[in-house]
Amino acid sequence: MNQDNVIQQPDPTQITLRGAILEHAKRLTEGDRNKVYGDPDSNMSCFAHLVDAYLGGLYSAGRSGLNATDGAMILALLKISRVAANQTHWDSYIDLAAYAAIGGECAGVTKPVDQLREGGKNA
C-alpha cells in the first residue's frame, strides 16, 4: 500500500490529530503532489483561468449564482488543470469522469438509466 495515502495515528503525547493531518498534507503537497502536478502556482493559475472562463460562460448565459452542478463542474476543471500538468496520471481521468457523472446527476439529466444499461439507441 502506498504510504502517502495512509494517515498515521498520532502519538497522543506528541501531536494532536489536526497536527497529524497537517503533517500528512505537508508530505503530500511537498512530495508526491508536487512531483505529479508540478509547481503549485502554475497549476493553480491554470485552474483559475479555467474557472474564470466557466464563470464567464455562466454569466453570459444570463445565470447568476452557483448550483450543485456548477460545483461539480468546477471540481472537474481542477482535474482538467491537473491533466494539463501531467497527462499520464490516471487518477485525474478517473476523478474527472466521477465529477462529470456527479454533475449530471445533480443537474437531473433525464436520459433513462434503464436505457443506458441496456445500451439502447443513442445511449
C-alpha positions as CSV (number, residue, x, y, z in Angstrom):
1,M,0.0,0.0,0.0
2,N,1.2,3.5,-0.8
3,Q,2.3,5.1,2.5
4,D,1.4,8.6,1.1
5,N,-2.3,7.7,1.4
6,V,-2.2,6.5,5.0
7,I,-2.6,9.0,7.8
8,Q,-0.5,7.6,10.6
9,Q,-2.2,7.7,14.0
10,P,-0.6,10.3,16.2
11,D,1.1,9.6,19.5
12,P,-1.3,11.4,21.8
13,T,1.7,12.6,23.9
14,Q,3.4,14.1,20.9
15,I,0.9,15.5,18.4
16,T,-2.8,16.2,18.0
17,L,-4.9,14.7,15.3
18,R,-5.1,18.1,13.5
19,G,-1.3,18.2,13.7
20,A,-1.1,14.7,12.1
21,I,-3.5,15.8,9.3
22,L,-1.4,18.9,8.7
23,E,1.8,16.8,8.6
24,H,0.2,14.4,6.1
25,A,-0.9,17.3,3.9
26,K,2.6,18.7,4.1
27,R,4.2,15.4,3.0
28,L,1.7,15.2,0.1
29,T,2.0,18.7,-1.2
30,E,5.7,18.9,-0.9
31,G,6.3,15.4,-2.2
32,D,4.0,13.3,-4.4
33,R,1.6,16.0,-5.5
34,N,4.4,18.4,-6.3
35,K,6.1,15.7,-8.4
36,V,2.9,14.7,-10.2
37,Y,1.3,18.1,-10.9
38,G,4.3,20.4,-10.8
39,D,4.7,23.9,-9.4
40,P,1.5,24.8,-7.4
41,D,1.5,28.4,-8.7
42,S,1.4,27.2,-12.3
43,N,-1.2,24.5,-11.6
44,M,-3.5,26.9,-9.6
45,S,-3.1,29.6,-12.3
46,C,-4.3,27.2,-14.9
47,F,-7.2,26.2,-12.7
48,A,-8.1,29.8,-12.1
49,H,-8.1,30.6,-15.8
50,L,-10.4,27.6,-16.4
51,V,-12.8,28.7,-13.6
52,D,-12.8,32.2,-14.9
53,A,-13.8,31.0,-18.4
54,Y,-16.5,28.8,-16.9
55,L,-18.0,31.6,-14.8
56,G,-17.8,33.9,-17.8
57,G,-19.9,31.5,-19.8
58,L,-22.3,31.1,-16.9
59,Y,-22.8,34.8,-16.6
60,S,-23.0,35.4,-20.4
61,A,-25.8,32.9,-20.4
62,G,-27.7,35.1,-18.0
63,R,-27.2,33.0,-14.9
64,S,-26.1,34.3,-11.6
65,G,-25.1,32.2,-8.6
66,L,-23.8,28.7,-8.5
67,N,-25.6,25.4,-8.0
68,A,-24.5,21.9,-7.2
69,T,-23.9,21.1,-10.9
70,D,-21.6,24.1,-11.1
71,G,-19.7,22.9,-8.1
72,A,-19.1,19.5,-9.7
73,M,-18.0,21.2,-13.0
74,I,-15.6,23.5,-11.2
75,L,-14.0,20.4,-9.5
76,A,-13.8,18.8,-13.0
77,L,-11.9,21.9,-14.1
78,L,-9.4,21.3,-11.3
79,K,-8.9,17.8,-12.7
80,I,-8.5,19.2,-16.2
81,S,-5.9,21.6,-15.0
82,R,-4.1,18.7,-13.5
83,V,-4.2,16.8,-16.8
84,A,-2.6,19.9,-18.4
85,A,0.3,19.5,-16.0
86,N,0.5,15.7,-16.3
87,Q,-1.3,13.8,-19.0
88,T,-0.2,10.4,-17.8
89,H,-1.6,10.4,-14.2
90,W,-4.6,8.1,-14.4
91,D,-6.2,9.3,-11.2
92,S,-7.0,12.6,-12.8
93,Y,-9.1,11.0,-15.5
94,I,-11.0,8.8,-13.0
95,D,-11.8,11.8,-10.8
96,L,-12.7,13.9,-13.9
97,A,-15.2,11.2,-15.0
98,A,-16.6,11.0,-11.5
99,Y,-17.2,14.8,-11.3
100,A,-18.9,14.8,-14.7
101,A,-21.2,11.9,-13.5
102,I,-22.0,13.7,-10.3
103,G,-22.7,16.9,-12.2
104,G,-25.1,15.1,-14.5
105,E,-26.9,13.6,-11.5
106,C,-27.1,17.0,-9.7
107,A,-28.5,18.6,-12.9
108,G,-31.2,15.9,-13.2
109,V,-30.1,14.7,-16.6
110,T,-33.1,13.0,-18.0
111,K,-31.7,10.1,-20.0
112,P,-33.3,7.0,-18.6
113,V,-30.9,4.9,-16.6
114,D,-32.5,1.7,-17.8
115,Q,-32.0,2.7,-21.5
116,L,-28.3,3.4,-20.7
117,R,-27.9,0.0,-19.0
118,E,-29.4,-1.8,-22.0
119,G,-27.2,0.0,-24.4
120,G,-30.2,1.4,-26.2
121,K,-30.0,3.6,-29.3
122,N,-28.4,7.0,-28.8
123,A,-27.1,5.8,-25.3
